[in-house]
């Protein structure tokens, strides 16, 4: 599996799947979530509403992932995952790792050969960037064999210079 770190706008990625750092409602929000919903158009929201009306009436729990259409985005699918809010009192690393693992599984399930990730939980959820990058890269590497028959390329699209440096550091380690 190729792991790439690329600066840019995740909504412009041409991977077959992009990951949305969603909130549990799946109905849009701020940050990456809002950008993906705006760029992808109403088709993504309609797919998320359908999920809420059927299999996810209480929303998407943290650490899980689900795929929908990508609407008007260059990608074919959006994989929505809910990252944990960082806590100094409770270790939520396993939940953050689950976001990456479950996103890879959801993308492989729909047949995506490539996937792009933002830095899940490292924005308003307060996860320290270096630790977020470490968990992301290590989890992708640990899950690679499981999804290798489908996914050949993982692209990390971190936002900002600090995030890029952290992801490069861990991807090259």
ZIFEN-V999197 format. One record per residue. RES is the residue in one small letter. SS is DSSP state (alpha for helix, beta for strand, coil for the rest). PSI is psi in whole degrees, 0 to 359 (none if undefined). OMEGA is omega in degrees with one decimal (* if undefined). Layout:
# ZIFEN-V999197
res=RES ss=SS psi=PSI omega=OMEGA
res=RES ss=SS psi=PSI omega=OMEGA
This chain:
# ZIFEN-V999197
res=x ss=coil psi=132 omega=176.0
res=x ss=beta psi=133 omega=175.8
res=x ss=beta psi=123 omega=-175.8
res=x ss=beta psi=141 omega=172.1
res=x ss=beta psi=124 omega=-174.9
res=x ss=coil psi=126 omega=175.2
res=x ss=coil psi=150 omega=176.4
res=x ss=coil psi=201 omega=-176.9
res=x ss=coil psi=115 omega=-175.9
res=x ss=alpha psi=333 omega=179.5
res=x ss=alpha psi=347 omega=178.8
res=x ss=alpha psi=0 omega=-179.5
res=x ss=coil psi=141 omega=-179.8
res=x ss=coil psi=15 omega=171.9
res=x ss=coil psi=160 omega=-178.6
res=x ss=coil psi=331 omega=177.3
res=x ss=beta psi=144 omega=170.2
res=x ss=beta psi=149 omega=-177.8
res=x ss=beta psi=133 omega=176.7
res=x ss=beta psi=121 omega=172.4
res=x ss=beta psi=84 omega=-170.2
res=x ss=coil psi=169 omega=166.5
res=x ss=coil psi=166 omega=-171.6
res=x ss=coil psi=339 omega=179.9
res=x ss=coil psi=336 omega=-175.7
res=x ss=coil psi=13 omega=-174.2
res=x ss=coil psi=23 omega=178.3
res=x ss=coil psi=166 omega=-178.7
res=x ss=coil psi=215 omega=179.7
res=x ss=coil psi=187 omega=175.7
res=x ss=alpha psi=222 omega=-179.5
res=x ss=alpha psi=318 omega=-178.4
res=x ss=alpha psi=309 omega=-180.0
res=x ss=alpha psi=319 omega=-179.8
res=x ss=alpha psi=318 omega=180.0
res=x ss=alpha psi=316 omega=178.9
res=x ss=alpha psi=318 omega=179.3
res=x ss=alpha psi=312 omega=-176.9
res=x ss=alpha psi=326 omega=-177.5
res=x ss=alpha psi=340 omega=177.5
res=x ss=coil psi=185 omega=-172.0
res=x ss=alpha psi=343 omega=-179.3
res=x ss=alpha psi=323 omega=179.8
res=x ss=alpha psi=313 omega=179.0
res=x ss=alpha psi=319 omega=178.9
res=x ss=alpha psi=318 omega=178.3
res=x ss=alpha psi=321 omega=178.4
res=x ss=alpha psi=320 omega=177.2
res=x ss=alpha psi=320 omega=178.3
res=x ss=alpha psi=320 omega=176.5
res=x ss=alpha psi=319 omega=-179.8
res=x ss=alpha psi=328 omega=-179.5
res=x ss=alpha psi=345 omega=-177.1
res=x ss=coil psi=268 omega=-170.3
res=x ss=coil psi=346 omega=-178.2
res=x ss=coil psi=58 omega=-176.7
res=x ss=coil psi=334 omega=180.0
res=x ss=coil psi=7 omega=-178.7
res=x ss=coil psi=179 omega=-178.4
res=x ss=coil psi=121 omega=179.7
res=x ss=coil psi=153 omega=176.6
res=x ss=coil psi=138 omega=178.0
res=x ss=coil psi=348 omega=178.0
res=x ss=coil psi=170 omega=179.9
res=x ss=beta psi=151 omega=178.7
res=x ss=beta psi=144 omega=-178.2
res=x ss=beta psi=144 omega=173.6
res=x ss=beta psi=178 omega=171.1
res=x ss=beta psi=159 omega=175.4
res=x ss=coil psi=5 omega=178.1
res=x ss=coil psi=237 omega=-175.7
res=x ss=coil psi=6 omega=178.8
res=x ss=coil psi=159 omega=176.5
res=x ss=coil psi=335 omega=177.6
res=x ss=coil psi=165 omega=176.3
res=x ss=coil psi=327 omega=-176.3
res=x ss=beta psi=153 omega=167.9
res=x ss=beta psi=128 omega=174.5
res=x ss=beta psi=116 omega=-178.5
res=x ss=beta psi=133 omega=175.0
res=x ss=beta psi=149 omega=-178.5
res=x ss=coil psi=114 omega=178.5
res=x ss=coil psi=158 omega=177.4
res=x ss=coil psi=152 omega=171.1
res=x ss=coil psi=133 omega=-179.8
res=x ss=coil psi=142 omega=178.4
res=x ss=coil psi=138 omega=175.6
res=x ss=coil psi=344 omega=-176.5
res=x ss=coil psi=337 omega=-174.8
res=x ss=coil psi=132 omega=179.1
res=x ss=coil psi=111 omega=-179.4
res=x ss=coil psi=20 omega=-178.5
res=x ss=alpha psi=321 omega=-178.9
res=x ss=alpha psi=324 omega=178.6
res=x ss=alpha psi=319 omega=177.3
res=x ss=alpha psi=316 omega=177.3
res=x ss=alpha psi=322 omega=179.1
res=x ss=alpha psi=325 omega=177.4
res=x ss=alpha psi=314 omega=-179.6
res=x ss=alpha psi=314 omega=-178.9
res=x ss=alpha psi=312 omega=-178.4
res=x ss=alpha psi=328 omega=176.0
res=x ss=alpha psi=318 omega=176.7
res=x ss=alpha psi=317 omega=179.4
res=x ss=alpha psi=316 omega=179.6
res=x ss=alpha psi=319 omega=179.1
res=x ss=alpha psi=318 omega=178.6
res=x ss=alpha psi=322 omega=179.6
res=x ss=alpha psi=322 omega=179.7
res=x ss=alpha psi=357 omega=176.0
res=x ss=coil psi=15 omega=179.8
res=x ss=coil psi=135 omega=177.7
res=x ss=coil psi=347 omega=179.1
res=x ss=beta psi=152 omega=-176.3
res=x ss=beta psi=144 omega=177.6
res=x ss=beta psi=136 omega=-179.6
res=x ss=beta psi=141 omega=164.3
res=x ss=coil psi=182 omega=174.4
res=x ss=coil psi=90 omega=-175.4
res=x ss=coil psi=134 omega=177.6
res=x ss=coil psi=0 omega=-175.4
res=x ss=coil psi=2 omega=177.0
res=x ss=coil psi=244 omega=-176.6
res=x ss=coil psi=343 omega=178.2
res=x ss=coil psi=357 omega=166.3
res=x ss=coil psi=12 omega=-178.9
res=x ss=coil psi=132 omega=178.0
res=x ss=coil psi=130 omega=-169.9
res=x ss=alpha psi=314 omega=-177.3
res=x ss=alpha psi=319 omega=179.1
res=x ss=alpha psi=322 omega=177.2
res=x ss=alpha psi=317 omega=179.0
res=x ss=alpha psi=317 omega=178.7
res=x ss=alpha psi=310 omega=-178.9
res=x ss=alpha psi=317 omega=-178.8
res=x ss=alpha psi=306 omega=-175.1
res=x ss=alpha psi=315 omega=179.8
res=x ss=alpha psi=319 omega=-178.9
res=x ss=alpha psi=319 omega=177.1
res=x ss=alpha psi=315 omega=178.8
res=x ss=alpha psi=319 omega=-179.9
res=x ss=alpha psi=333 omega=-177.3
res=x ss=alpha psi=352 omega=-173.7
res=x ss=alpha psi=313 omega=-177.7
res=x ss=alpha psi=324 omega=-177.4
res=x ss=alpha psi=328 omega=-175.6
res=x ss=alpha psi=7 omega=-173.0
res=x ss=coil psi=331 omega=-179.8
res=x ss=coil psi=340 omega=-179.1
res=x ss=coil psi=300 omega=-171.8
res=x ss=coil psi=121 omega=179.8
res=x ss=coil psi=339 omega=-176.4
res=x ss=beta psi=132 omega=172.9
res=x ss=beta psi=127 omega=179.2
res=x ss=beta psi=127 omega=172.2
res=x ss=beta psi=129 omega=-178.9
res=x ss=coil psi=73 omega=-179.4
res=x ss=coil psi=153 omega=-177.3
res=x ss=coil psi=118 omega=176.1
res=x ss=coil psi=160 omega=-175.3
res=x ss=alpha psi=317 omega=179.0
res=x ss=alpha psi=315 omega=-179.8
res=x ss=alpha psi=317 omega=178.2
res=x ss=alpha psi=314 omega=179.5
res=x ss=alpha psi=316 omega=-179.2
res=x ss=alpha psi=315 omega=-179.3
res=x ss=alpha psi=321 omega=175.6
res=x ss=alpha psi=315 omega=-178.9
res=x ss=alpha psi=312 omega=-177.9
res=x ss=alpha psi=325 omega=179.2
res=x ss=alpha psi=329 omega=-178.6
res=x ss=alpha psi=353 omega=-177.9
res=x ss=coil psi=none omega=*
